[in-house]
Each structure stands twice: as C-alpha cells, then as structure tokens.
Amino acid sequence: HVATALLAIAALLASRTFAFAAAFGAFYTGLALAGWITGSGLCLSLQPFDHPFHLVLGGLGLLAAAVSFPRTAKEPA
C-alpha cells in the first residue's frame, strides 16, 4: 500500500495520472478476479473479504482512468 501511494504521488507529479489510474485499476480488478476464480489468497495472505474490496478499488481506478483519458482530438469550435 505504501508503494502504491508513492507511485501515485510520482504519477501525479509527472502528469501521468491516466497511466497510473489505468494500471492501478487493471491490477486491483485482476487481483480481485484472480482471487475469486482460484478461491485462494494467491500466496498473499488474502482473505475472502479482500476480493470485493479490491474489486471496488479496481473499479474506482478504471473510472478515474476513464475520466482522465487524454483528449487528443480537438473539439469543434
């Protein structure tokens, strides 16, 4: 969790919020799904109640990525 927070600060300072949010969301969503599919803690001492929490975090990360998606095309005037 500390490493994730440090990466978030670095991404914010480097103006890489989309990349961080997308990676964060994908990682935590994948962690939740892998835990549910395997039915185990994935050698990380995870408990069954951790999976819904990770799914919510992953969903919020993916939502943040969608909101901060870089707009490259110019909008019509």
mmCIF file as gemmi writes it, N, C-alpha and C atoms, coordinates in Angstrom:
data_model
loop_
_atom_site.group_PDB
_atom_site.id
_atom_site.type_symbol
_atom_site.label_atom_id
_atom_site.label_alt_id
_atom_site.label_comp_id
_atom_site.label_asym_id
_atom_site.label_entity_id
_atom_site.label_seq_id
_atom_site.pdbx_PDB_ins_code
_atom_site.Cartn_x
_atom_site.Cartn_y
_atom_site.Cartn_z
_atom_site.occupancy
_atom_site.B_iso_or_equiv
_atom_site.pdbx_formal_charge
_atom_site.auth_seq_id
_atom_site.auth_asym_id
_atom_site.pdbx_PDB_model_num
ATOM 1 N N . HIS Axp A 1 ? 0.815 -1.187 0 1 0 ? 1 A 1
ATOM 2 C CA . HIS Axp A 1 ? 0 0 0 1 0 ? 1 A 1
ATOM 3 C C . HIS Axp A 1 ? 0.86 1.254 0 1 0 ? 1 A 1
ATOM 4 N N . VAL Axp A 2 ? 1.976 1.205 0.706 1 0 ? 2 A 1
ATOM 5 C CA . VAL Axp A 2 ? 2.884 2.347 0.718 1 0 ? 2 A 1
ATOM 6 C C . VAL Axp A 2 ? 3.497 2.541 -0.666 1 0 ? 2 A 1
ATOM 7 N N . ALA Axp A 3 ? 3.871 1.454 -1.313 1 0 ? 3 A 1
ATOM 8 C CA . ALA Axp A 3 ? 4.443 1.551 -2.656 1 0 ? 3 A 1
ATOM 9 C C . ALA Axp A 3 ? 3.421 2.126 -3.641 1 0 ? 3 A 1
ATOM 10 N N . THR Axp A 4 ? 2.167 1.718 -3.515 1 0 ? 4 A 1
ATOM 11 C CA . THR Axp A 4 ? 1.116 2.255 -4.385 1 0 ? 4 A 1
ATOM 12 C C . THR Axp A 4 ? 0.956 3.748 -4.176 1 0 ? 4 A 1
ATOM 13 N N . ALA Axp A 5 ? 0.986 4.185 -2.925 1 0 ? 5 A 1
ATOM 14 C CA . ALA Axp A 5 ? 0.865 5.616 -2.63 1 0 ? 5 A 1
ATOM 15 C C . ALA Axp A 5 ? 2.05 6.396 -3.196 1 0 ? 5 A 1
ATOM 16 N N . LEU Axp A 6 ? 3.243 5.866 -3.081 1 0 ? 6 A 1
ATOM 17 C CA . LEU Axp A 6 ? 4.423 6.541 -3.63 1 0 ? 6 A 1
ATOM 18 C C . LEU Axp A 6 ? 4.352 6.617 -5.155 1 0 ? 6 A 1
ATOM 19 N N . LEU Axp A 7 ? 3.888 5.555 -5.783 1 0 ? 7 A 1
ATOM 20 C CA . LEU Axp A 7 ? 3.709 5.578 -7.241 1 0 ? 7 A 1
ATOM 21 C C . LEU Axp A 7 ? 2.647 6.597 -7.65 1 0 ? 7 A 1
ATOM 22 N N . ALA Axp A 8 ? 1.594 6.711 -6.862 1 0 ? 8 A 1
ATOM 23 C CA . ALA Axp A 8 ? 0.54 7.688 -7.163 1 0 ? 8 A 1
ATOM 24 C C . ALA Axp A 8 ? 1.081 9.108 -7.084 1 0 ? 8 A 1
ATOM 25 N N . ILE Axp A 9 ? 1.877 9.387 -6.076 1 0 ? 9 A 1
ATOM 26 C CA . ILE Axp A 9 ? 2.473 10.722 -5.941 1 0 ? 9 A 1
ATOM 27 C C . ILE Axp A 9 ? 3.408 11.006 -7.11 1 0 ? 9 A 1
ATOM 28 N N . ALA Axp A 10 ? 4.228 10.038 -7.47 1 0 ? 10 A 1
ATOM 29 C CA . ALA Axp A 10 ? 5.146 10.215 -8.598 1 0 ? 10 A 1
ATOM 30 C C . ALA Axp A 10 ? 4.375 10.436 -9.897 1 0 ? 10 A 1
ATOM 31 N N . ALA Axp A 11 ? 3.297 9.683 -10.1 1 0 ? 11 A 1
ATOM 32 C CA . ALA Axp A 11 ? 2.481 9.837 -11.311 1 0 ? 11 A 1
ATOM 33 C C . ALA Axp A 11 ? 1.83 11.206 -11.35 1 0 ? 11 A 1
ATOM 34 N N . LEU Axp A 12 ? 1.36 11.667 -10.211 1 0 ? 12 A 1
ATOM 35 C CA . LEU Axp A 12 ? 0.741 12.982 -10.147 1 0 ? 12 A 1
ATOM 36 C C . LEU Axp A 12 ? 1.757 14.079 -10.468 1 0 ? 12 A 1
ATOM 37 N N . LEU Axp A 13 ? 2.934 13.965 -9.905 1 0 ? 13 A 1
ATOM 38 C CA . LEU Axp A 13 ? 3.976 14.967 -10.159 1 0 ? 13 A 1
ATOM 39 C C . LEU Axp A 13 ? 4.456 14.937 -11.608 1 0 ? 13 A 1
ATOM 40 N N . ALA Axp A 14 ? 4.413 13.779 -12.23 1 0 ? 14 A 1
ATOM 41 C CA . ALA Axp A 14 ? 4.868 13.636 -13.617 1 0 ? 14 A 1
ATOM 42 C C . ALA Axp A 14 ? 3.733 13.804 -14.618 1 0 ? 14 A 1
ATOM 43 N N . SER Axp A 15 ? 2.565 14.186 -14.152 1 0 ? 15 A 1
ATOM 44 C CA . SER Axp A 15 ? 1.382 14.352 -15.012 1 0 ? 15 A 1
ATOM 45 C C . SER Axp A 15 ? 1.053 13.069 -15.773 1 0 ? 15 A 1
ATOM 46 N N . ARG Axp A 16 ? 1.149 11.964 -15.098 1 0 ? 16 A 1
ATOM 47 C CA . ARG Axp A 16 ? 0.842 10.652 -15.683 1 0 ? 16 A 1
ATOM 48 C C . ARG Axp A 16 ? -0.354 10.021 -14.98 1 0 ? 16 A 1
ATOM 49 N N . THR Axp A 17 ? -1.354 10.823 -14.68 1 0 ? 17 A 1
ATOM 50 C CA . THR Axp A 17 ? -2.481 10.317 -13.909 1 0 ? 17 A 1
ATOM 51 C C . THR Axp A 17 ? -3.271 9.248 -14.657 1 0 ? 17 A 1
ATOM 52 N N . PHE Axp A 18 ? -3.429 9.402 -15.963 1 0 ? 18 A 1
ATOM 53 C CA . PHE Axp A 18 ? -4.172 8.395 -16.73 1 0 ? 18 A 1
ATOM 54 C C . PHE Axp A 18 ? -3.459 7.049 -16.676 1 0 ? 18 A 1
ATOM 55 N N . ALA Axp A 19 ? -2.158 7.054 -16.922 1 0 ? 19 A 1
ATOM 56 C CA . ALA Axp A 19 ? -1.402 5.801 -16.935 1 0 ? 19 A 1
ATOM 57 C C . ALA Axp A 19 ? -1.458 5.12 -15.572 1 0 ? 19 A 1
ATOM 58 N N . PHE Axp A 20 ? -1.303 5.899 -14.513 1 0 ? 20 A 1
ATOM 59 C CA . PHE Axp A 20 ? -1.354 5.31 -13.176 1 0 ? 20 A 1
ATOM 60 C C . PHE Axp A 20 ? -2.741 4.759 -12.877 1 0 ? 20 A 1
ATOM 61 N N . ALA Axp A 21 ? -3.77 5.551 -13.148 1 0 ? 21 A 1
ATOM 62 C CA . ALA Axp A 21 ? -5.136 5.117 -12.844 1 0 ? 21 A 1
ATOM 63 C C . ALA Axp A 21 ? -5.493 3.855 -13.626 1 0 ? 21 A 1
ATOM 64 N N . ALA Axp A 22 ? -5.09 3.786 -14.889 1 0 ? 22 A 1
ATOM 65 C CA . ALA Axp A 22 ? -5.374 2.603 -15.708 1 0 ? 22 A 1
ATOM 66 C C . ALA Axp A 22 ? -4.647 1.372 -15.166 1 0 ? 22 A 1
ATOM 67 N N . ALA Axp A 23 ? -3.373 1.529 -14.826 1 0 ? 23 A 1
ATOM 68 C CA . ALA Axp A 23 ? -2.605 0.407 -14.291 1 0 ? 23 A 1
ATOM 69 C C . ALA Axp A 23 ? -3.133 -0.017 -12.922 1 0 ? 23 A 1
ATOM 70 N N . PHE Axp A 24 ? -3.44 0.955 -12.071 1 0 ? 24 A 1
ATOM 71 C CA . PHE Axp A 24 ? -3.98 0.687 -10.739 1 0 ? 24 A 1
ATOM 72 C C . PHE Axp A 24 ? -5.3 -0.069 -10.847 1 0 ? 24 A 1
ATOM 73 N N . GLY Axp A 25 ? -6.194 0.44 -11.694 1 0 ? 25 A 1
ATOM 74 C CA . GLY Axp A 25 ? -7.497 -0.202 -11.861 1 0 ? 25 A 1
ATOM 75 C C . GLY Axp A 25 ? -7.388 -1.609 -12.412 1 0 ? 25 A 1
ATOM 76 N N . ALA Axp A 26 ? -6.545 -1.775 -13.415 1 0 ? 26 A 1
ATOM 77 C CA . ALA Axp A 26 ? -6.372 -3.101 -14.012 1 0 ? 26 A 1
ATOM 78 C C . ALA Axp A 26 ? -5.769 -4.087 -13.009 1 0 ? 26 A 1
ATOM 79 N N . PHE Axp A 27 ? -4.78 -3.629 -12.25 1 0 ? 27 A 1
ATOM 80 C CA . PHE Axp A 27 ? -4.127 -4.511 -11.276 1 0 ? 27 A 1
ATOM 81 C C . PHE Axp A 27 ? -5.1 -4.977 -10.207 1 0 ? 27 A 1
ATOM 82 N N . TYR Axp A 28 ? -5.795 -4.039 -9.574 1 0 ? 28 A 1
ATOM 83 C CA . TYR Axp A 28 ? -6.684 -4.415 -8.474 1 0 ? 28 A 1
ATOM 84 C C . TYR Axp A 28 ? -7.916 -5.177 -8.955 1 0 ? 28 A 1
ATOM 85 N N . THR Axp A 29 ? -8.411 -4.856 -10.135 1 0 ? 29 A 1
ATOM 86 C CA . THR Axp A 29 ? -9.518 -5.637 -10.687 1 0 ? 29 A 1
ATOM 87 C C . THR Axp A 29 ? -9.048 -7.059 -10.975 1 0 ? 29 A 1
ATOM 88 N N . GLY Axp A 30 ? -7.883 -7.187 -11.575 1 0 ? 30 A 1
ATOM 89 C CA . GLY Axp A 30 ? -7.322 -8.505 -11.853 1 0 ? 30 A 1
ATOM 90 C C . GLY Axp A 30 ? -7.03 -9.291 -10.591 1 0 ? 30 A 1
ATOM 91 N N . LEU Axp A 31 ? -6.537 -8.616 -9.563 1 0 ? 31 A 1
ATOM 92 C CA . LEU Axp A 31 ? -6.261 -9.284 -8.289 1 0 ? 31 A 1
ATOM 93 C C . LEU Axp A 31 ? -7.55 -9.833 -7.682 1 0 ? 31 A 1
ATOM 94 N N . ALA Axp A 32 ? -8.603 -9.031 -7.715 1 0 ? 32 A 1
ATOM 95 C CA . ALA Axp A 32 ? -9.89 -9.482 -7.171 1 0 ? 32 A 1
ATOM 96 C C . ALA Axp A 32 ? -10.433 -10.671 -7.953 1 0 ? 32 A 1
ATOM 97 N N . LEU Axp A 33 ? -10.419 -10.572 -9.269 1 0 ? 33 A 1
ATOM 98 C CA . LEU Axp A 33 ? -10.949 -11.661 -10.097 1 0 ? 33 A 1
ATOM 99 C C . LEU Axp A 33 ? -10.122 -12.933 -9.955 1 0 ? 33 A 1
ATOM 100 N N . ALA Axp A 34 ? -8.806 -12.788 -9.901 1 0 ? 34 A 1
ATOM 101 C CA . ALA Axp A 34 ? -7.946 -13.962 -9.739 1 0 ? 34 A 1
ATOM 102 C C . ALA Axp A 34 ? -8.186 -14.628 -8.384 1 0 ? 34 A 1
ATOM 103 N N . GLY Axp A 35 ? -8.385 -13.828 -7.359 1 0 ? 35 A 1
ATOM 104 C CA . GLY Axp A 35 ? -8.675 -14.395 -6.041 1 0 ? 35 A 1
ATOM 105 C C . GLY Axp A 35 ? -9.984 -15.15 -6.016 1 0 ? 35 A 1
ATOM 106 N N . TRP Axp A 36 ? -11.01 -14.588 -6.659 1 0 ? 36 A 1
ATOM 107 C CA . TRP Axp A 36 ? -12.307 -15.263 -6.707 1 0 ? 36 A 1
ATOM 108 C C . TRP Axp A 36 ? -12.247 -16.527 -7.559 1 0 ? 36 A 1
ATOM 109 N N . ILE Axp A 37 ? -11.59 -16.444 -8.703 1 0 ? 37 A 1
ATOM 110 C CA . ILE Axp A 37 ? -11.526 -17.592 -9.61 1 0 ? 37 A 1
ATOM 111 C C . ILE Axp A 37 ? -10.751 -18.751 -8.991 1 0 ? 37 A 1
ATOM 112 N N . THR Axp A 38 ? -9.608 -18.437 -8.379 1 0 ? 38 A 1
ATOM 113 C CA . THR Axp A 38 ? -8.793 -19.5 -7.788 1 0 ? 38 A 1
ATOM 114 C C . THR Axp A 38 ? -9.31 -19.927 -6.426 1 0 ? 38 A 1
ATOM 115 N N . GLY Axp A 39 ? -10.078 -19.043 -5.777 1 0 ? 39 A 1
ATOM 116 C CA . GLY Axp A 39 ? -10.589 -19.36 -4.45 1 0 ? 39 A 1
ATOM 117 C C . GLY Axp A 39 ? -9.514 -19.363 -3.389 1 0 ? 39 A 1
ATOM 118 N N . SER Axp A 40 ? -8.413 -18.669 -3.676 1 0 ? 40 A 1
ATOM 119 C CA . SER Axp A 40 ? -7.304 -18.667 -2.716 1 0 ? 40 A 1
ATOM 120 C C . SER Axp A 40 ? -6.828 -17.244 -2.465 1 0 ? 40 A 1
ATOM 121 N N . GLY Axp A 41 ? -5.863 -17.137 -1.589 1 0 ? 41 A 1
ATOM 122 C CA . GLY Axp A 41 ? -5.252 -15.85 -1.283 1 0 ? 41 A 1
ATOM 123 C C . GLY Axp A 41 ? -4.082 -15.533 -2.181 1 0 ? 41 A 1
ATOM 124 N N . LEU Axp A 42 ? -3.843 -16.359 -3.179 1 0 ? 42 A 1
ATOM 125 C CA . LEU Axp A 42 ? -2.77 -16.15 -4.157 1 0 ? 42 A 1
ATOM 126 C C . LEU Axp A 42 ? -1.404 -15.983 -3.499 1 0 ? 42 A 1
ATOM 127 N N . CYS Axp A 43 ? -1.166 -16.704 -2.417 1 0 ? 43 A 1
ATOM 128 C CA . CYS Axp A 43 ? 0.1 -16.643 -1.662 1 0 ? 43 A 1
ATOM 129 C C . CYS Axp A 43 ? 0.38 -15.242 -1.123 1 0 ? 43 A 1
ATOM 130 N N . LEU Axp A 44 ? -0.658 -14.434 -0.942 1 0 ? 44 A 1
ATOM 131 C CA . LEU Axp A 44 ? -0.503 -13.075 -0.438 1 0 ? 44 A 1
ATOM 132 C C . LEU Axp A 44 ? -1.226 -12.89 0.901 1 0 ? 44 A 1
ATOM 133 N N . SER Axp A 45 ? -1.641 -13.962 1.507 1 0 ? 45 A 1
ATOM 134 C CA . SER Axp A 45 ? -2.389 -13.934 2.766 1 0 ? 45 A 1
ATOM 135 C C . SER Axp A 45 ? -3.688 -13.153 2.643 1 0 ? 45 A 1
ATOM 136 N N . LEU Axp A 46 ? -4.307 -13.201 1.469 1 0 ? 46 A 1
ATOM 137 C CA . LEU Axp A 46 ? -5.578 -12.522 1.277 1 0 ? 46 A 1
ATOM 138 C C . LEU Axp A 46 ? -6.704 -13.387 1.827 1 0 ? 46 A 1
ATOM 139 N N . GLN Axp A 47 ? -7.716 -12.722 2.344 1 0 ? 47 A 1
ATOM 140 C CA . GLN Axp A 47 ? -8.902 -13.389 2.864 1 0 ? 47 A 1
ATOM 141 C C . GLN Axp A 47 ? -10.047 -13.196 1.869 1 0 ? 47 A 1
ATOM 142 N N . PRO Axp A 48 ? -11.094 -14.018 1.947 1 0 ? 48 A 1
ATOM 143 C CA . PRO Axp A 48 ? -12.215 -13.869 1.007 1 0 ? 48 A 1
ATOM 144 C C . PRO Axp A 48 ? -12.84 -12.472 1.009 1 0 ? 48 A 1
ATOM 145 N N . PHE Axp A 49 ? -12.829 -11.779 2.139 1 0 ? 49 A 1
ATOM 146 C CA . PHE Axp A 49 ? -13.416 -10.437 2.179 1 0 ? 49 A 1
ATOM 147 C C . PHE Axp A 49 ? -12.544 -9.393 1.49 1 0 ? 49 A 1
ATOM 148 N N . ASP Axp A 50 ? -11.304 -9.738 1.159 1 0 ? 50 A 1
ATOM 149 C CA . ASP Axp A 50 ? -10.421 -8.803 0.457 1 0 ? 50 A 1
ATOM 150 C C . ASP Axp A 50 ? -10.815 -8.638 -1.01 1 0 ? 50 A 1
ATOM 151 N N . HIS Axp A 51 ? -11.379 -9.666 -1.622 1 0 ? 51 A 1
ATOM 152 C CA . HIS Axp A 51 ? -11.673 -9.633 -3.049 1 0 ? 51 A 1
ATOM 153 C C . HIS Axp A 51 ? -12.702 -8.566 -3.43 1 0 ? 51 A 1
ATOM 154 N N . PRO Axp A 52 ? -13.82 -8.438 -2.705 1 0 ? 52 A 1
ATOM 155 C CA . PRO Axp A 52 ? -14.756 -7.358 -3.064 1 0 ? 52 A 1
ATOM 156 C C . PRO Axp A 52 ? -14.131 -5.97 -2.878 1 0 ? 52 A 1
ATOM 157 N N . PHE Axp A 53 ? -13.319 -5.82 -1.846 1 0 ? 53 A 1
ATOM 158 C CA . PHE Axp A 53 ? -12.637 -4.548 -1.61 1 0 ? 53 A 1
ATOM 159 C C . PHE Axp A 53 ? -11.713 -4.206 -2.774 1 0 ? 53 A 1
ATOM 160 N N . HIS Axp A 54 ? -10.947 -5.181 -3.238 1 0 ? 54 A 1
ATOM 161 C CA . HIS Axp A 54 ? -10.052 -4.952 -4.369 1 0 ? 54 A 1
ATOM 162 C C . HIS Axp A 54 ? -10.834 -4.668 -5.644 1 0 ? 54 A 1
ATOM 163 N N . LEU Axp A 55 ? -11.979 -5.31 -5.792 1 0 ? 55 A 1
ATOM 164 C CA . LEU Axp A 55 ? -12.806 -5.053 -6.968 1 0 ? 55 A 1
ATOM 165 C C . LEU Axp A 55 ? -13.327 -3.616 -6.962 1 0 ? 55 A 1
ATOM 166 N N . VAL Axp A 56 ? -13.742 -3.126 -5.809 1 0 ? 56 A 1
ATOM 167 C CA . VAL Axp A 56 ? -14.193 -1.729 -5.705 1 0 ? 56 A 1
ATOM 168 C C . VAL Axp A 56 ? -13.039 -0.782 -6.011 1 0 ? 56 A 1
ATOM 169 N N . LEU Axp A 57 ? -11.868 -1.047 -5.434 1 0 ? 57 A 1
ATOM 170 C CA . LEU Axp A 57 ? -10.698 -0.198 -5.715 1 0 ? 57 A 1
ATOM 171 C C . LEU Axp A 57 ? -10.346 -0.221 -7.2 1 0 ? 57 A 1
ATOM 172 N N . GLY Axp A 58 ? -10.36 -1.396 -7.783 1 0 ? 58 A 1
ATOM 173 C CA . GLY Axp A 58 ? -10.054 -1.514 -9.208 1 0 ? 58 A 1
ATOM 174 C C . GLY Axp A 58 ? -11.056 -0.77 -10.06 1 0 ? 58 A 1
ATOM 175 N N . GLY Axp A 59 ? -12.33 -0.903 -9.715 1 0 ? 59 A 1
ATOM 176 C CA . GLY Axp A 59 ? -13.366 -0.183 -10.455 1 0 ? 59 A 1
ATOM 177 C C . GLY Axp A 59 ? -13.195 1.319 -10.353 1 0 ? 59 A 1
ATOM 178 N N . LEU Axp A 60 ? -12.855 1.801 -9.161 1 0 ? 60 A 1
ATOM 179 C CA . LEU Axp A 60 ? -12.619 3.238 -8.994 1 0 ? 60 A 1
ATOM 180 C C . LEU Axp A 60 ? -11.394 3.693 -9.802 1 0 ? 60 A 1
ATOM 181 N N . GLY Axp A 61 ? -10.369 2.853 -9.845 1 0 ? 61 A 1
ATOM 182 C CA . GLY Axp A 61 ? -9.192 3.182 -10.649 1 0 ? 61 A 1
ATOM 183 C C . GLY Axp A 61 ? -9.518 3.256 -12.126 1 0 ? 61 A 1
ATOM 184 N N . LEU Axp A 62 ? -10.317 2.302 -12.6 1 0 ? 62 A 1
ATOM 185 C CA . LEU Axp A 62 ? -10.707 2.317 -14.016 1 0 ? 62 A 1
ATOM 186 C C . LEU Axp A 62 ? -11.614 3.511 -14.32 1 0 ? 62 A 1
ATOM 187 N N . LEU Axp A 63 ? -12.474 3.864 -13.378 1 0 ? 63 A 1
ATOM 188 C CA . LEU Axp A 63 ? -13.315 5.047 -13.548 1 0 ? 63 A 1
ATOM 189 C C . LEU Axp A 63 ? -12.457 6.31 -13.604 1 0 ? 63 A 1
ATOM 190 N N . ALA Axp A 64 ? -11.468 6.395 -12.731 1 0 ? 64 A 1
ATOM 191 C CA . ALA Axp A 64 ? -10.561 7.546 -12.753 1 0 ? 64 A 1
ATOM 192 C C . ALA Axp A 64 ? -9.801 7.616 -14.066 1 0 ? 64 A 1
ATOM 193 N N . ALA Axp A 65 ? -9.413 6.462 -14.601 1 0 ? 65 A 1
ATOM 194 C CA . ALA Axp A 65 ? -8.717 6.446 -15.891 1 0 ? 65 A 1
ATOM 195 C C . ALA Axp A 65 ? -9.637 6.935 -17 1 0 ? 65 A 1
ATOM 196 N N . ALA Axp A 66 ? -10.888 6.517 -16.954 1 0 ? 66 A 1
ATOM 197 C CA . ALA Axp A 66 ? -11.841 6.947 -17.983 1 0 ? 66 A 1
ATOM 198 C C . ALA Axp A 66 ? -12.065 8.455 -17.918 1 0 ? 66 A 1
ATOM 199 N N . VAL Axp A 67 ? -12.145 8.986 -16.709 1 0 ? 67 A 1
ATOM 200 C CA . VAL Axp A 67 ? -12.363 10.428 -16.539 1 0 ? 67 A 1
ATOM 201 C C . VAL Axp A 67 ? -11.138 11.224 -16.973 1 0 ? 67 A 1
ATOM 202 N N . SER Axp A 68 ? -9.945 10.693 -16.711 1 0 ? 68 A 1
ATOM 203 C CA . SER Axp A 68 ? -8.724 11.427 -17.042 1 0 ? 68 A 1
ATOM 204 C C . SER Axp A 68 ? -8.141 11.03 -18.39 1 0 ? 68 A 1
ATOM 205 N N . PHE Axp A 69 ? -8.913 10.285 -19.203 1 0 ? 69 A 1
ATOM 206 C CA . PHE Axp A 69 ? -8.428 9.848 -20.511 1 0 ? 69 A 1
ATOM 207 C C . PHE Axp A 69 ? -7.96 11.051 -21.316 1 0 ? 69 A 1
ATOM 208 N N . PRO Axp A 70 ? -6.733 10.999 -21.851 1 0 ? 70 A 1
ATOM 209 C CA . PRO Axp A 70 ? -6.221 12.161 -22.595 1 0 ? 70 A 1
ATOM 210 C C . PRO Axp A 70 ? -7.029 12.432 -23.854 1 0 ? 70 A 1
ATOM 211 N N . ARG Axp A 71 ? -7.423 13.651 -23.994 1 0 ? 71 A 1
ATOM 212 C CA . ARG Axp A 71 ? -8.181 14.074 -25.175 1 0 ? 71 A 1
ATOM 213 C C . ARG Axp A 71 ? -7.187 14.59 -26.213 1 0 ? 71 A 1
ATOM 214 N N . THR Axp A 72 ? -6.971 13.804 -27.28 1 0 ? 72 A 1
ATOM 215 C CA . THR Axp A 72 ? -6.001 14.208 -28.294 1 0 ? 72 A 1
ATOM 216 C C . THR Axp A 72 ? -6.666 14.907 -29.463 1 0 ? 72 A 1
ATOM 217 N N . ALA Axp A 73 ? -7.908 14.555 -29.727 1 0 ? 73 A 1
ATOM 218 C CA . ALA Axp A 73 ? -8.605 15.19 -30.848 1 0 ? 73 A 1
ATOM 219 C C . ALA Axp A 73 ? -9.149 16.544 -30.407 1 0 ? 73 A 1
ATOM 220 N N . LYS Axp A 74 ? -9.013 17.521 -31.273 1 0 ? 74 A 1
ATOM 221 C CA . LYS Axp A 74 ? -9.546 18.848 -30.954 1 0 ? 74 A 1
ATOM 222 C C . LYS Axp A 74 ? -11.045 18.842 -31.123 1 0 ? 74 A 1
ATOM 223 N N . GLU Axp A 75 ? -11.716 19.46 -30.157 1 0 ? 75 A 1
ATOM 224 C CA . GLU Axp A 75 ? -13.163 19.551 -30.231 1 0 ? 75 A 1
ATOM 225 C C . GLU Axp A 75 ? -13.55 20.657 -31.178 1 0 ? 75 A 1
ATOM 226 N N . PRO Axp A 76 ? -14.658 20.473 -31.909 1 0 ? 76 A 1
ATOM 227 C CA . PRO Axp A 76 ? -15.096 21.528 -32.846 1 0 ? 76 A 1
ATOM 228 C C . PRO Axp A 76 ? -15.46 22.803 -32.09 1 0 ? 76 A 1
ATOM 229 N N . ALA Axp A 77 ? -15.183 23.919 -32.721 1 0 ? 77 A 1
ATOM 230 C CA . ALA Axp A 77 ? -15.443 25.212 -32.079 1 0 ? 77 A 1
ATOM 231 C C . ALA Axp A 77 ? -16.878 25.609 -32.159 1 0 ? 77 A 1
